[in-house]
Amino acid sequence: MSQSESHLARRLGLFDATMIVMGGIIGSGIFMNPSVVAREVHSTPLILGAWAFGGLIALAGAFIYAELSSQTSDSGGQYVYLREAFHPSIAFIYGWTLLLVIQTGGMAAVAVTFAKYLMELSGGQASDLRASMVAAVALALLTLINCFGVRAGGTTQNVFMILKLVAIAALVVFGLTVGAASPTSPAVNASSSPSIWNALMAFGAALIPVQFAYGGWQTACFVAGEVREPRKNLPRGLLLGVLGVIAVYLSVNFVCVYALGPQGLADTKTPASTLMRLALGEKGARLIAAGIAISTIGFLSQSMLTAPRVYFAMADDGLFFKTIARLNRARVPAFAIALQGVLAIVIAFSGRYEQILNYVVSSDVIFFALTGACVFAFRAKVGNPTVREGAMKDAGDPGTLPDGRVSAASFRVPGHPFTTVFFIAACVAVAFSTIYRYPSNSLIGLAIMLSGLPVYFVWKGRKRV
């Protein structure tokens, strides 16, 4: 661990870690994606099955990240795991893709979504320029808050996460008062039944928005260097957070199918608003719009808190601008936070965030699969996983051996290797389905990802000078 890394302030506890996990997952997706899933699979068992299966994938992933996070206290999450298990170049490509595609484009899109909901609630016109300006102000404020310290950023994230849960609880409770929808799906005779291949492809397509909605739990590992007793609190936070989100998502989808029916759910593009309008009229639609606005700004708060730690770790390794590894007086990587904020604002004004989002899923699940393989790589090492010289020597991180090796993981993946193989196989299947359904966007995303390789060698060459 470098000198700068050792000075990160450990001010986040188990509750903070759990809220960060849930905040990284729950954005606007759960309010929109149930209808997308219903358009791919057309029955209640398959709709709920897709969300349950997606939850199992997320839980298997949480098990994997819990084991990995129990072996290192370095900030950077996946970047650190990929660096130690395979090669710094793979880790750099991940950080590069996170900065250019996965995180920044997503933050810009979510910020504009927040702006549009906020402007509609205030009675203003949601033009693209005005929405971009409001989005920029929101991103700038969150950037500033997180530069004040990890405690300020963590508290802001916790408040928004609690408000999100209140909004979702209201959606579920009021949705149950609507009453069960009458079945409206047309009968399907045997001759029109889809082939097994088409059924599998439809279920795989349904998993794409499901996986997008479940994504983000891994970002809690980015702030490992600022969590108290990270090798205990991060695994617990991951499991508690993912289990909580599974319960939330299944509850929302159950009430949507219950009140709207599979066909009614497929016919609406705004299931949460439709449901609340049935329950409380236009007042209900405005209430859920406020809930969605809170959820989106909460997601932005979590992203601003976590993602910059990856760029900080890259710079700490000498593979990015040195300034990004500097800490301010509040002991946070303020320049890394500012970089994330500025790039998200630029993309929000460019109007290209939706296009960038189309490149995300195929790249993201590839790195999920590689990170799952890290468990095999670490366990295959002689003795226990070995980290780079000087790493893990943190007085606040018990379990470090005198020679720098990490002691046995305090958490082990249940059912390994079957659980780990299931997660990797699921990620590969989602990647295949994404490329099959959206070949052009997927190939562009993969091209952006691979463009990080020559950039890595440029930074590596500069490091040697």
N, C-alpha and C positions, 0 to 999 in steps of 0.2 A: 504493500500500500504506500502511495506517495505521501509526502508531507501534507499536501493540500487535502487529500482524502481523509487523513487522520483528524483533520480539524473540522469536519462536518459535524454539526450539532445533532446529537441523538435526543430528539424531543418528541418523537411519535411513539405512542403505545399501542396495545392490542386493539383498542376501540378505534383509534385512528387508522390502523392498518386494515381493519375490517371495512370501515367506511370508504377507504381508498379503493379497496377491491370492488365493492358494490358501486361506488361512484364511477369507476372506470368502465363498468359494464352498462349500467342503466343510463341511457341517453334518451334520444327521441325514438329509437328503433322500436321499443316495445309498444309505443303508441301508434305506430304505422305498420310495422311488418306483419302483424297477424293476418291482415287482409292479403298481403303478398303471398304468404304461405298457403292461405286458403284457395288462392287462384291456381296453385300448383297441385295440391292434393285436395280432394273434394268431399271428404267425409270427416266427421268429428273424431273418430279414432286416429285417422292419419294426421290430422291437424295437431291434435294433442300429442300424438306419437312423435311427430317431428320435433316439437318443442322439448319433449321428454328426452329424446335421443340426443338433441343438441345439448341438453343439460348434462347428460352422462358424459359426453365428449368434454365439456367444460370441467366437470368434476374430475375426470381422468387427468386432464391437463393440470388442474389444481394440485392433485396428488404429486405429479411430476415436479411442478415448480416448488411445491412444499419441500420435497427432498433436496432439490438443488439449492433453494434459499436457506436450508438448514445447514449448508456446508460452507457458506461464504457470507461475509457481512459487507462486501464491497457494493457501492452504488453502481447501477447500470443494468441489473437484471439479466435479460437475455444476452446482452452484449458481453457481459462477464462470463456467462456459462458457455457461450459459443467460443469465446477466446480461449478459455482454459481447456475445453474438451477437444477442440479441433485446431483452429488456427486463427491468428489475429485478423487475417484477411476476410474470413467469413463473418467475424464479429463486426468488422468495419462495414462490410456490405449491408449488414443488418441496420447499423446505425445510419448509414447513408440513405437507405430506403425509408427508414423511419422518418428522417428529416424531410426528404423530398416528396414522399408519397403517403405513407401510412398515417403519420400523426398530423403533419401540417395541413394537408388537404382536408383531412377529416375535421380538424379544428375550425378551419375556415368555413366549411359547409355547415357545421353545427352552429357557429357564431351567426351566420346569416339566417339560419332557421330561427334561432332565438330572436334576432332582430325583427323578423317578419311577424312572429307571434306577438312580440311586445308592441309593435306598432299597430297591429290590428286591435289589441286590447285597449290601446290609448286612443283609438279612433283615427289614427293617421294613415296615409296611403303608403303601402309597402312597396314603393318603387325600388328597383335594383340598387340605384345609387344611394338612396336613403338607408336601405337595409345594410349596405356595405359600410356606410358611415357609423350606424349604430353598432354593427358588429365590431368595427375597429375600436370604438370607444370601450366596448365590453372587454375585448382582448387586451387593450392597453391598461385598463383598471386591474384586471387579473394579473397581468405581468407585474404591475407595480406592487400589488398586495403580496405576491410571492417573493418579491425582492426584499420585503421587510423581514423575512425569516420563515423557516419551515413551520413554525408554530402558527404564524398568521395564515399561511396558506392552508395548513391542516385544519384549522378552526373554520375557515371559510368553506372548505370542502365538506366538513362535517355538518354544518348548518344546512347547506344546500341538499345534502344527501338525506337528512331527516325530513326536509320539506318535500323531497321527491317521494319518499315512502308514504307521507301523509296524502299526497295527491293520488298515488296509486291505490292506497287503501280506500279512498273516497270513490274511485272508479269501480273497484270491485264491489263495495257495499251498495252503491246506488245502482250498479248494473244488475245486481241480484233482485232488485225491487221491480225491474221491468217485467219479469215473467219470461217463461220459456217461449222461444220462437217456434212457430209451427214448421214442420219439415217442408221445405220448398225445393229441395234438390231433385232433379228429374231422375226417374228410375233408369237404371242402366241394365240393359239386357246382356246376355252372355256373348252375343255376337259382336257387341260394341265394346266389350271389356278390353282394356289395353293389354298389350303383351307384357310379359314379366320384365323385359328390357325397358320398355317405355315407362312401366310403373316405377322401376328402380331409378330411371333418369328423372322422373317427376319428383320422387322423394329426394333424390340428390339435389335437384334444383330448389326444392323447398328448404333444404338445409343451408343454402347459401345465405338467404336473409336471416335465418335462425342463427347461424354462426356469426354473422355480422352483429346481430343483437347481443349475443353472448360474449363477443370479443371485448377485451380490455382488462380482464382480471389479472393478466400477467404484469401490468404496469406497476402494480404495488411493489414488485421486486426492484423497480428502478430506484426506489428511495431507501434501499436496505441500509445505506450508510447513515441514515438519519432516524432509524427505528431503534428504540431501546430493546436490548436483548433480541436482536433480529433473528437469530437462529431458532428462537422459540416463538416469538410473536408473529413473524411473517408466515410460517406454515399454518399457524392457527388462524390468522386473519384470512389467508387464502381460502381455507376450507370453510370457515364460517361465512365468509362473504359469498362464495359461489353457491353454497347450499341455500343461503338467504335469497339469492337472485333466482335460483331454480324455483323456489316456492313462490316468489313474486310473479315470475313469468307464466308458470302453469296456472296460477290464480287468474291472471289477466286474460289468458287465452280461453280458459274455461268459461269465464263470465261472458266473453265476446261470442263464443259459439252458442252458449246457453241463451243469450238474449237475441242474437241476430240470426243464428242458424248458419251452417256452412256456406250456403249460397248467399245469404245476406251479408255475411262477413266478406266473401269474395267480391261482392258488388260494390262495396264502399272502399274509398281510398283513405278515409279518415275514420277508422273503427272506433277510436276512443271518443271522438267528437260525436259520432253518430249515436253511440251508446248513451252518452251523457245527455244528448238532446232528447232521446226517448225518455230518459228518467226525469229530467228537470227542465226540459224545454231549452230555449236559447240561453237561459242563465246557466244551465249545465254545460253547454258548449263553451261558454266563456270561462267557466271555472276550470274545465280541463285544458283549455288553451293556456290559462295561467300556469297550470301544473306542468304542461309541456315546456313552457318558457323557463320555468324553474329547473326542470330536469336538464334542459340543454345547457343552461349557464352553469349548473352543477358539474356536468360532464367537462365543460371547458375548464372549470376550476381544478378538477382532478388532473386533467391533461397538462395544464400549466405547472402543476406541482410536480408531476412525475417525469415526463419525457425529457426535459432538459438535463436530467442526471445522466442520461445515456451519452449526450454530446459532451458533457463534463468528463465522463469516463474515457471517451475517445481522446479528448484533449489531454487528459492526465497521462495517457499512454504515448503522447507525442504524435498522434495521428490526426490531429485537428489543430486549429489555431490555439496558441498557448493562452490567449486571453480567456478562452471559454473555460479553462480550468481554474480561473481565479475565483476566490471567495470574497464576498464583501464583509462589512463589519458584522452583519447578521449571520455570517458563516453559511451562506447559501451561494450557489454559482449564478450570480446575478447576470453575468454576460451570456451564459447559456440560456437562461430564462428569457432575456431580452431578445436573443436570436430567434427563439421559438415564437415569441409574440410578434416580432417584426415580420417574419416570413408568413405567418398565418394572416396578418393584416394585408400584406401584399397580395396574397392569393385571393383573399376575400374581395379586394377591389378588382382583381383581374377577371373575376367571374368564371374562372376555370376550375373551381373546386369540385363541381359535380363530375366533370370529366376525370379529374384526378381520383375521385372516389371510385370510379369504375376500374381503376388499376389496383385497388388495395387488396381485395380478398385473395387473389391468386398468390401474391407475394407474401401476405401475412401468414397464410396456412403453411407455406413452404418453410418459413422460419419456425413455426410451431412444431412441425415435424422434426426439423433439425434439432430443436431444443429438447424434444422428447428423446432423441437419440443420445443426447448428452448424458442421460442416466446410464446407458450402456457404456459410454466412453469413460465416465468417471469410475464406475464400478470395475472396469477392466484394468484400471491402473494398478500397479503393484502397491499393496497396502491400501491406503486411502487416497482419495483425490488430492493431487499435488497442485498447488498454485504457484504463480510466479514468485520469484525471490522477494522476500520482504512482505508479501501480502498476508493479510489476516492477523498481523501483529498489532492488535488493538486491545488495549487494556479493558475495554468495555465488552469484549467478545470472548467469553470463556470457551474453552475447548480447543484452543490453538496449541499445537505442539511446539516445543522449543525450536525445532528445525524448520518451522514454517509450514509443515504439512497440516492439513485439516483433520481433526479427529473424526471418528465415525459419525455419519449423519444422525442428527437427533430425530429425524423423521424419515421413514422408509416408505416407498410407494407400495400400498397394499396390493397383493396379487401380481406383483412384478414377476416375470416379464409380460404376462398377459395384458395387464392394465396398460402398460407402456406401449405395447404393440398395437393395442386397440386404438389408443390415441393417435399414434403415428399413422396407422392405416386409415382412420377417419379423416385425418388432415389430408392425406394423399387423395382419398376419394373426393373430398370437397374441392381440392385443387383441380382434379381431373374434370369434375362436373363443371367447374367455373370455366376452365379452358374450352371444354366442349360446347358450352352454352354461349360463351362470350369470347371467342378466339382472338378477335382484334384487340380488345381492351386488355386481355390477359397477356398477350404477347408484348404489348407496349409496357405493361407493368413489369414484366420479366426483363425487358430491355433496359428500363431505368434501373432495376435492381443490379443487373450485371455491369452497368456502366460504372458502378462503384469500384470494380476490381482495378482498372487502370488508375483511378484516383487514389486507391490505397497504395499502389506502388509509388506514386508521386510523393505522398506524405511519408512513406517509409524512407524514400531517398532523401527527403528534406531532414528527416530525423537523424540520419547518419552524418549529415554535414555538420 
